[in-house]
Structure formats: structure tokens, C-alpha cells
């Protein structure tokens, strides 16, 4: 399991329509709760027009990494953040009666306030006093306090949040006199480079750790735009929102997640992704992204073979949003997207990121390959606007029927029955079947080689009549649809 630098479980589906299933935990700082009287509200600070830190010249360091020099140079710009949530017991509704069962009897509790504090890190990005951090660090906060390196504690205003990328920007006018840290390039960052993390782990205060870039482009299931830098520089709860520096003292990532129970595995948001949304966060307070309206999946070796590819690549369209941008352009389930405006799509996670970089209403040209086509064809799509939807819980397994007596064998190493509605539902996987790693009981097969499957008999007839090799199945699992290529001996 993974956790954002404090511990609360979270999850998401890498699709362009909705968030993904639960898998990783958010780095929420350990909370401290206490009852107290009302506190004065945080001061309001108006947004400020600014020159971004990316325009500042980067200092040069040569030779072996000089961690003490880097730490001394960036220390003033790295800040500790305390987010405060204050709620009255009456705000909890039914939970109040459980949390404070005796308050009504004694006639008190109405004036009590529950205070929850979370800890995180941030860094000054320009001379207007803007500070970058993680969105989850300040989520739901009624007050945000920033402690500078000279121990000044200032009220901050959250002027922009992007929950999908998990970044936020604060306005702290008192930080204007602090030299901002320069923002570097995560694109030019190489695996194996030395990096330095600075933050406020476990509430201990300013802490410096160092390591290397262990990997790039990690997709963790935290959101639709996963593209993390993995590092072995020590990161702990409280480091969330803190900077990851290269040896020139430039920020190349924003520390955000850790692998629970594993030493030396931490993750940072690439700084290039943050710089892409920074102007919108400062000017509008949110990020407008384009949407294609498809759910996609990766290709494995068997699927690549089914599409006649020499290796797995591209994003396979598993489902298409009804009347969405892709559907209007003629895309359909089973299409394989190989490029966007000429730029190759190597993995399924690349497609949502590449589309999200466009503005709503923009037009893109996709290289699309259909099964059986020798060459891709080009499809032009007018993109829609991505709406942030609430995550949906896991769907109940579909209702199924046992296989009818005398049902013919599927020929794929699985036993199937008639699904309630249409399709062939997987009842069990035969021992030793290659389908065991791809299918599971409850899956409903709705297509085989793009031929609709209405019942178990349809599937058996199709497999028996088809050529040997691989059968491409379209499978419905809960509320999602995906493709699997099952060997047909």
C-alpha cells in the first residue's frame, strides 16, 4: 500500500471519465483533536499578479552533490504548514450523538469546537509570496498557518487547488521578502540523478534528506494523471507538499506519497506538471482540462498479438462515453489510440495526460488502429471539458445464473452460464487455464472478436468456429469494461 505523506486511504481509476478504484492512501498528516472555544478567522489576502519563479535564473553547482550548500541556499524558502479544521459538534448530525452522547443531558457541547490540525510542507515560488504545496494538505481547512524559517507564523489564503494533480497554491504576503526557489525541469531529470528532499516530517521541523531518482513515470492509481518520480530520499508523513531538488538547487518535484512498510520508496509530482497548471491556479483558483470521453486500458503481450503489434503500446479504448466527444468523432470500444497530434502514446496513462494538457474545445488528431486494419487511420476530435466527479464505490457483482445443463464447453478453459440480461457470465476458471490471470468469476463476456455474445451458447459456437490463436473478449466487470486476449489452443 502507498500513502500520501499523512495517512488516509484513497483511490482512483485511470480513465478519462471517472476516478479509479481504491488502492493508495493519501498523505494526510496525523491529526490532533481537542475541544476549545472559537478562534479568530484567518485573514483574507487578495490574489497578487506575479512573475513566476520558473523565469528566475537557476544557480549552478558543479562536481559531486554538495548537499550542505543546497540546504543552506533553499532553507529560507521552505516552510512548514499547519492546516486547521474547526467544526461544532452540531455539524456532525448523527455523529454528534455518538461522539458526545452525554452533552445534551448536561446541557453543554453546543459552544464546543472540535479542532483538527494537519501538518505539511510548502515552498515559496515567486516574489509575490505564493507558496506551493499539496492539495490534500489544505483540503477542508478553515485556517492555514505558515511557519517561515525565521519562525514567523503567518495566516495564508488558499487561492487555488487542483485535487486531480494534488497541488495547491497559497498566498502569503509576508513571504514576499524571501528569495523563491527556482523551478527546474522534471522532463530533463534522469534516473540515477542525486536529489535532495526538504520538509517537515512527523512534525519534527525542517529536515533534509538525500538520495537518487529511482524511477520516473510511475503510475500508482492515485488519480487519472499519475506520473510520479520515485526516489529513495527519505520521505515521511509531514513531507507532503515539500520540494524535491536536483543538484543545482532547482525544484524538480513536489513530494506527495510514500510506500507504507517499505524503506526508500517515495514519490513526487513532476514539477513540469505543476508549472503547466500554475497560471490557472493563480488566476482562476482551479484548472480547466479537456476530456476525450473514453475509458482506456493498457495492452499486454496477448492483446498486442491480437492487434498485430510487435510489442504492447498505445491506449486501448475499453468504453466510450455516450454522446461524448470521442463517440461523436466515431471512436468505439476496441479502438487502439497510438498517437495524439503525432506524438506516440506508449502506455494507456499517457492518453489522459496528453488530452488534459489541451484546453476544452480544442481539436486533436488521433492515430487510431482497429483490429484487422493494416494501418492506423486519423480521427479528429473536438474535446469537451473534464468535470471532476465524485468517486463511485465498488459496484455489486452482477447477478448470474448457473450454467444450463448440457451447456457446451467454452473452449477457453472457463465455465460460463447465461448472464441475466445478455452475455456469458464466468462461473469458474478451470484449473491450469491461462484465462485464470485475466478473468474471474462474475465477469460477463459481452463480445468475442467484436461479435456480440448474448449467452453461453453464443460464446461456445464462436470459439469453436473461430481460428486458433487468441480470442479477443470484451468483458464487463461491475461498472467497468475491459478487453482481454485469451489463448485458444
PyMOL commands that set and color helices and strands:
alter all, ss='L'
color gray80, all
select helices_A, chain A and resi 53-55+67-77+89-92+94-99+103-106+135-137+173-175+201-203+271-283+301-306+325-328+348-356+434-437+456-465
alter helices_A, ss='H'
color red, helices_A
select strands_A, chain A and resi 2-4+7-11+22-27+32-36+78-88+113-124+130-133+143-147+153-162+167-171+194-199+207-218+228-231+243-245+251-259+266-270+290-291+294-297+315-320+336-340+343-344+363-369+377-382+384-385+414-418+424-429+444-448+451-452+469-477+480-488
alter strands_A, ss='S'
color yellow, strands_A
deselect
rebuild
show_as cartoon
